[in-house]
Amino acid sequence: MFFSAPTRPHRRRFRPAGAAALALGLAAVTGCSGDSGADDDTVKVGLVASLSGTYEPVGTELRDGFKLYLETHGNKLGGRKVELIVADEGDGPPTAVPAATKLVKKDKVDVLTGLVGGGSVNAVLPLIQQAKIPFLGSNARPPVKDIEYVWTTSFLSDEPGRAIAPYIKEKVDGPVYAIGPDYQGGYDELRGFTDEFKRVKGKLANPDGKTTWTPFPKTTNFMPYFAEIAKTDAKAVYCFYAGKAAIDFAKQYAQSDIADLPLYTAFVTEGSVLQAQGAAAKDIYSVLNYAADLDNEANRTFAADWTAEHDTQPTTYAMASYDAAAVLDKAIADAAKDGDVTPQTINKAIAGLGQIDSPRGAWEFGDKAHSPVQTWYLRQVRPDGSQLANVMVQDLATLGS
């Protein structure tokens, strides 16, 4: 059912994109929070992403991935014009909640998408559940109890660590040090790794046998943490960082006394941060649900269009948001066949979509958590022509629920 990329992906030349300029339709704001806020020909989509703060690089790609789908699909979803309203999530709940509240209660969007942080997701969920509109997240999120209106095109936050832990146990002869940021996303990401690593009989090098947490978002100097790691018997390091923190971590790691220890990561080298990290990122391993060099037709199209627009390789952030638009495209079209297009009918249609043809390979929503059942890949930063890139090494696991 699911398509895997070859372990030795083929390179190809990107084709130019035939994308039109983004021209978003405008809608009249009508109805209450439980009904469609657009007219019969327009769907209103609210996108909340970090356009400032630590995770600005991530939020920008969520926004641009969604826009790319619109640009390359006639600026329509399900055959209807789209009014896309973008709001800034900032660094978490204090800014994410007001942004989402405005979109739902004032702008009366039909669907909400985006959200970078797991803490932001948890904080916004009561609003979603009260308004009864679909939330189609396009970045990692924690598990939630009430999933009726909650979906993600990305993954559950504990899955990267779960996917790579058995591989690290097999490859590393000795204890592994675990470190990550002190907030919800960090807790989930590292819990996935440590729980699975212990399950397969791996040992943590951390003195107390628990993950070391770095204050978020204020930690910019990781050298004291690296000095502590050097005092242990660690044979490798596993971490999760993204955005600006990932740049600081990778560059300082390469200059530290533990630079020779293999570094396994979730997200550290993903996106525009790789260029900023430069040579410091070379040889870093990462686990992700996407690699820009996956060899399938959907990815050839997506990667070519993205590269033509942005002059850089696409990322999992852009891909997941692109897929969010693709999901809405199909769901809105299906809802229209059955009658009125409302938040409730869109949500019902999402539940019945089945398999999605994606740049990452085919996937579908699981019934238990409404997250993708998908393949996870091991990548390594290696030279790709004159630049460094996250090159796919092998499949790791299929996870999702």
C-alpha positions in Angstrom: 0.0 0.0 0.0 2.9 2.3 0.8 5.6 3.2 -1.7 9.2 3.3 -0.4 12.1 5.1 -2.0 15.1 3.2 -3.2 18.0 3.1 -0.8 20.1 4.5 -3.6 18.0 7.4 -4.9 18.4 8.7 -8.4 19.4 12.3 -9.0 17.7 14.3 -11.6 17.5 17.8 -13.0 14.7 19.9 -11.7 12.2 21.2 -14.2 10.9 24.8 -14.1 7.6 25.4 -12.4 4.6 26.5 -14.3 3.1 28.3 -11.3 1.0 31.4 -11.6 1.2 34.2 -9.2 -0.9 33.6 -6.1 -4.2 35.4 -6.4 -6.4 34.6 -3.5 -10.2 35.0 -3.8 -11.9 37.3 -1.2 -15.0 36.2 0.6 -17.7 37.9 2.5 -17.6 37.1 6.2 -21.0 35.5 7.2 -22.4 32.9 9.6 -21.4 31.8 13.0 -18.3 29.9 14.2 -20.0 26.5 13.5 -20.8 27.4 9.9 -18.9 28.4 6.8 -17.7 32.0 6.9 -17.3 32.2 3.1 -19.8 32.5 0.2 -20.8 29.6 -1.9 -17.8 29.9 -4.2 -15.0 30.6 -1.7 -13.4 28.6 1.1 -11.6 30.5 3.9 -8.5 28.9 5.2 -6.7 30.1 8.3 -3.0 29.3 8.5 -1.1 29.9 11.8 2.7 29.5 11.7 5.8 30.9 13.4 6.7 33.9 11.3 8.8 35.4 14.1 10.9 33.9 16.9 13.0 30.8 17.2 11.0 28.8 14.7 10.6 31.4 12.1 12.4 29.3 9.5 9.9 26.5 10.1 6.8 28.6 10.1 7.9 30.4 6.9 8.2 27.0 5.1 4.7 25.9 6.4 3.3 29.1 4.8 5.2 28.8 1.6 4.4 25.1 1.1 0.7 25.7 1.3 1.0 28.7 -1.0 2.9 26.6 -3.5 0.1 24.1 -3.8 -2.4 26.9 -4.5 -0.1 28.5 -7.1 0.3 25.2 -8.9 -3.4 24.3 -8.8 -5.1 27.3 -10.1 -5.4 29.0 -6.7 -8.4 26.8 -5.9 -9.2 24.0 -3.6 -11.9 21.5 -4.6 -12.7 23.7 -7.5 -13.4 26.7 -5.3 -11.6 30.0 -4.8 -9.6 30.3 -1.6 -9.1 33.1 0.8 -6.0 32.3 2.7 -5.5 34.3 6.0 -2.1 33.9 7.6 -1.4 34.7 11.2 1.8 34.6 13.3 2.1 31.9 16.0 5.3 33.4 17.4 7.1 31.2 20.0 4.1 29.5 21.4 0.7 29.7 23.1 0.8 33.3 24.3 0.8 34.4 20.6 -0.7 31.3 19.0 -4.0 31.4 20.9 -4.9 35.0 20.1 -3.9 34.5 16.4 -6.1 31.3 16.1 -8.9 32.9 18.0 -9.1 35.8 15.6 -9.1 33.5 12.6 -11.9 31.4 14.0 -14.1 33.9 15.7 -13.6 37.1 13.7 -12.5 35.9 10.3 -14.7 32.8 10.5 -12.5 30.4 8.6 -13.8 27.1 7.4 -10.6 25.2 8.4 -7.4 25.9 10.4 -4.0 24.6 9.4 -0.4 25.1 10.3 1.0 25.4 13.9 4.6 24.7 14.5 4.8 24.0 18.3 3.2 21.1 20.2 2.4 23.5 23.0 0.6 25.7 20.6 -1.5 22.8 19.4 -2.6 21.8 22.9 -3.4 25.4 23.7 -5.6 25.9 20.5 -7.5 22.6 20.7 -10.3 23.9 23.0 -11.0 26.6 20.5 -11.2 24.0 17.7 -13.4 21.7 19.6 -15.8 24.5 20.6 -16.0 25.9 17.1 -16.3 22.4 15.5 -14.0 23.2 12.6 -11.3 20.9 11.2 -7.7 21.6 12.3 -5.4 20.2 9.7 -2.0 20.5 11.4 1.1 20.6 9.2 3.8 20.0 11.7 4.4 17.5 14.5 1.9 17.4 17.3 1.5 15.5 20.6 -1.2 12.8 21.1 -4.6 14.2 21.9 -7.7 12.6 23.4 -10.5 14.2 21.3 -9.5 13.8 17.7 -12.8 14.3 16.0 -11.8 17.6 14.3 -8.0 17.1 14.7 -5.7 15.9 11.9 -2.1 16.2 11.0 -0.3 15.7 7.7 3.0 15.6 9.5 3.4 13.1 12.3 3.1 12.6 16.1 6.0 14.1 17.9 7.3 10.9 19.4 7.6 9.1 16.1 11.1 10.3 14.9 12.8 9.0 18.0 10.8 5.7 17.9 11.8 5.2 14.2 15.5 5.7 14.7 16.1 4.2 18.2 16.5 0.5 17.0 19.0 1.6 14.3 21.1 3.5 16.8 21.1 0.6 19.2 22.4 -1.6 16.3 25.0 0.8 15.1 26.4 2.3 18.3 28.5 0.1 20.6 27.8 1.8 23.9 25.7 4.4 25.7 24.0 7.3 23.9 23.5 10.7 25.4 20.0 12.3 24.9 19.5 16.1 25.0 16.7 18.4 23.9 14.8 21.6 24.5 12.7 22.1 27.6 9.2 22.4 26.1 6.3 20.2 24.9 7.7 19.4 21.5 11.1 18.5 23.1 9.5 16.3 25.7 7.5 14.4 23.1 10.4 14.0 20.6 12.9 12.8 23.2 10.4 10.6 25.0 9.9 8.7 21.7 13.6 8.0 21.5 14.4 7.2 25.1 11.3 4.9 25.6 12.1 2.9 22.4 15.8 2.9 23.0 15.3 1.4 26.5 12.8 -1.1 25.0 15.5 -2.4 22.7 17.9 -2.7 25.6 19.9 0.5 24.8 21.5 2.5 27.6 21.6 6.2 28.1 24.9 7.9 28.9 23.2 10.7 30.9 24.3 10.3 34.5 20.8 10.0 35.9 19.6 7.9 33.0 17.2 10.7 31.8 17.2 13.2 29.0 19.1 16.5 29.6 16.9 19.5 29.0 18.1 22.9 27.7 15.9 26.0 28.6 13.7 27.0 25.6 14.0 29.4 23.8 16.7 31.2 25.6 19.6 28.6 25.2 22.1 29.8 22.6 25.3 28.5 24.2 25.5 24.8 24.2 29.2 24.5 25.1 28.6 23.8 28.8 26.3 20.9 27.9 28.9 19.5 25.5 31.5 19.7 28.3 29.2 17.6 30.5 28.7 15.1 27.8 32.5 14.8 27.4 32.6 13.6 31.0 30.4 10.6 30.3 31.0 7.4 28.5 28.8 8.4 25.6 29.5 6.8 22.3 27.0 8.9 20.4 24.5 11.7 20.9 20.8 11.9 20.0 19.0 15.3 20.0 16.1 17.2 18.7 16.4 20.9 17.8 14.9 23.0 15.0 15.1 26.6 13.7 17.7 29.0 15.1 18.5 26.6 18.0 19.5 23.9 15.5 22.0 26.3 13.9 23.6 27.1 17.2 23.7 23.4 18.3 25.3 22.1 15.1 27.9 24.8 14.7 29.0 24.6 18.4 29.0 20.8 18.3 31.5 20.8 15.5 33.8 23.0 17.6 33.4 21.1 20.9 35.4 18.3 22.5 32.7 15.8 21.5 32.8 16.6 17.8 34.0 13.1 17.0 31.0 11.5 18.5 28.4 10.5 15.9 25.4 12.8 16.1 21.9 11.4 15.4 19.1 13.9 15.3 15.5 14.8 14.5 15.3 18.0 12.4 18.6 19.6 13.3 19.7 19.8 9.7 16.3 20.2 8.1 15.4 23.3 6.0 17.1 26.6 5.6 19.2 26.0 8.7 21.5 23.6 6.8 22.9 26.4 4.7 23.6 28.5 7.8 25.3 25.5 9.5 27.6 25.0 6.6 30.5 22.5 7.0 29.5 22.0 10.7 26.6 19.9 9.5 28.6 17.4 7.5 28.0 13.7 8.4 25.1 14.5 10.8 22.4 11.8 10.7 18.7 12.7 10.9 15.4 10.8 10.9 12.5 12.2 9.0 9.4 11.3 7.0 10.8 13.0 3.9 13.9 13.5 1.9 14.2 15.9 -1.1 15.8 13.2 -3.2 13.0 10.6 -2.9 12.4 9.2 -6.4 8.7 9.2 -7.1 6.6 11.2 -9.5 4.8 13.3 -6.9 8.2 14.4 -5.4 9.7 15.1 -8.8 6.9 17.6 -9.5 6.9 19.1 -6.0 10.7 19.4 -5.7 10.9 21.0 -9.1 8.2 23.5 -8.4 9.6 24.4 -5.0 13.2 24.7 -6.3 12.1 27.0 -9.2 10.2 29.2 -6.7 12.7 29.3 -3.8 16.1 28.2 -5.3 16.6 25.6 -2.6 15.6 22.0 -1.9 12.2 21.4 -0.3 11.9 20.3 3.3 9.5 18.2 5.4 7.8 21.4 6.6 7.0 22.6 3.1 6.0 19.1 2.1 3.6 18.6 4.9 1.9 21.9 4.4 1.8 21.2 0.6 0.1 17.9 1.5 -2.3 19.8 3.8 -3.5 21.8 0.8 -3.7 18.6 -1.2 -5.9 17.0 1.5 -8.2 20.0 1.5 -8.4 20.0 -2.3 -9.7 16.4 -2.3 -11.9 16.8 0.8 -13.6 20.0 -0.4 -14.3 18.4 -3.8 -15.8 15.4 -2.1 -17.9 17.5 0.3 -19.3 19.5 -2.7 -20.5 16.3 -4.3 -22.6 15.5 -1.3 -24.1 19.0 -0.8 -23.0 22.1 1.1 -19.4 22.8 1.8 -19.2 23.6 5.6 -16.5 23.0 8.2 -18.4 19.9 9.3 -18.7 18.4 5.8 -15.1 19.1 5.0 -14.1 17.3 8.2 -16.3 14.3 7.3 -14.7 14.2 3.8 -11.2 14.2 5.3 -12.1 11.1 7.2 -13.1 9.3 4.0 -10.2 10.2 1.8 -8.1 7.0 1.9 -4.7 7.0 0.4 -2.8 10.3 -0.4 -0.3 10.5 -3.3 2.5 12.5 -1.7 6.1 13.6 -2.3 7.0 11.5 0.7 5.4 8.4 -0.8 1.8 7.2 -0.4 0.2 7.5 3.0 -3.2 7.6 4.7 -4.7 8.9 8.0 -4.8 6.4 10.8 -8.1 5.9 12.6 -6.6 6.1 16.1 -4.8 9.5 16.1 -5.6 10.9 12.6 -1.9 11.0 11.8 -0.2 9.7 8.7 0.7 6.0 8.5 4.0 6.5 6.6 7.6 5.5 6.0 10.4 7.0 8.0 13.9 7.5 6.5 17.5 7.8 7.6 19.3 10.7 6.0 22.9 12.0 6.3 24.4 15.3 5.4 26.7 14.7 2.5 28.1 16.6 -0.5 25.6 16.9 -3.3 27.4 18.6 -6.1 28.8 21.8 -4.7 26.5 21.9 -1.7 25.7 19.8 1.3 22.3 18.1 1.4 20.3 15.7 3.5 20.8 12.5 1.4 18.5 9.6 2.0 20.4 6.5 3.2 17.7 3.9 3.9 14.2 3.2 5.1 13.8 2.8 8.9 10.3 2.0 9.8 6.6 2.5 9.0 4.8 4.3 11.8 1.5 6.1 12.3 -1.9 5.7 13.8 
